[in-house]
């Protein structure tokens, strides 16, 4: 029923909210290099202080942007097109994986001469 649909929508929207939270965290709470305990600690971001700071900034932007995009897409997909939940979860999974690749690509591109 309608109540269940609403609950599902809320559950699905938790993912973009987590992405926003990650974006905020990477922007504001990352630890000072060489301590990489807090922040975006994947791939090239751990290589140097410059890459660490840049990586966290980039990760913050990518995660925040993706969060906003997904938040909107989920609402449209569920309300306008009634796209099934499995499909939406699949899309979320793919987008999050792509996020990591995009961030890695941006860091590598900036520091490729090093």
C-alpha positions in Angstrom: 0.0 0.0 0.0 0.9 3.7 0.1 2.4 3.4 3.6 4.8 0.7 2.5 5.7 2.7 -0.6 6.6 5.7 1.6 8.7 3.5 3.9 10.6 2.0 1.0 11.2 5.6 -0.4 12.5 6.7 3.0 14.8 3.6 3.2 16.2 4.2 -0.3 16.8 7.9 0.4 19.0 6.9 3.3 21.7 6.1 0.8 22.0 9.7 -0.6 21.9 11.0 2.9 24.8 8.8 3.8 26.6 10.1 0.7 26.0 13.7 1.8 27.3 12.8 5.3 30.4 11.3 3.7 30.9 14.4 1.6 30.7 16.6 4.7 33.0 14.3 6.6 35.7 14.2 3.8 35.5 18.0 3.6 35.7 18.8 7.3 37.0 15.9 9.4 39.9 14.3 7.6 43.0 13.7 9.7 46.3 15.4 9.1 48.7 13.5 6.8 50.5 11.0 7.4 47.6 10.0 9.7 45.1 8.7 7.2 42.8 7.2 9.8 40.0 9.7 9.1 39.0 10.7 5.6 38.9 9.3 2.1 41.5 6.6 2.3 41.2 4.8 -1.0 43.7 4.4 -3.8 46.0 7.3 -4.6 44.7 9.6 -1.8 47.1 8.0 0.6 50.2 8.6 -1.5 51.3 12.1 -0.2 50.1 15.0 1.8 49.0 16.9 -1.4 47.1 13.9 -2.7 45.5 13.3 0.7 44.2 16.9 0.9 43.2 17.1 -2.7 41.6 13.6 -2.6 39.4 14.5 0.4 38.3 17.7 -1.3 37.5 15.9 -4.5 35.8 13.0 -2.7 33.7 15.5 -0.8 32.5 17.2 -4.0 31.8 13.9 -5.8 29.9 12.3 -2.9 27.8 15.5 -2.2 27.0 15.9 -5.9 26.1 12.2 -6.3 24.0 12.3 -3.1 21.9 15.2 -4.6 21.6 13.5 -7.9 20.6 10.2 -6.4 18.1 11.8 -4.0 16.3 13.4 -7.0 16.6 10.3 -9.2 15.1 8.0 -6.5 12.1 10.3 -6.0 11.5 10.5 -9.7 12.1 6.8 -10.3 9.7 5.7 -7.5 6.9 8.4 -7.8 6.8 8.9 -11.6 7.9 5.6 -13.0 7.3 3.2 -10.1 10.7 1.5 -10.9 11.2 -1.5 -8.8 13.4 -1.5 -5.7 15.9 -4.0 -7.0 16.6 -1.8 -10.0 17.1 1.3 -7.8 19.4 -0.6 -5.4 21.4 -1.8 -8.4 21.6 1.8 -9.7 22.8 3.0 -6.2 25.5 0.3 -6.1 26.8 1.1 -9.6 26.8 4.9 -8.9 28.8 4.4 -5.7 31.3 2.1 -7.4 31.7 4.7 -10.2 32.2 7.4 -7.5 35.4 5.7 -6.4 36.6 5.3 -10.0 35.9 9.0 -10.7 37.7 10.2 -7.6 40.7 8.0 -8.3 40.8 9.2 -11.9 40.7 12.9 -10.8 43.5 12.4 -8.3 45.7 10.4 -10.8 45.1 13.0 -13.5 46.2 15.9 -11.2 49.3 14.1 -9.9 50.4 12.1 -12.9 53.6 14.0 -13.3 54.8 13.0 -9.9 
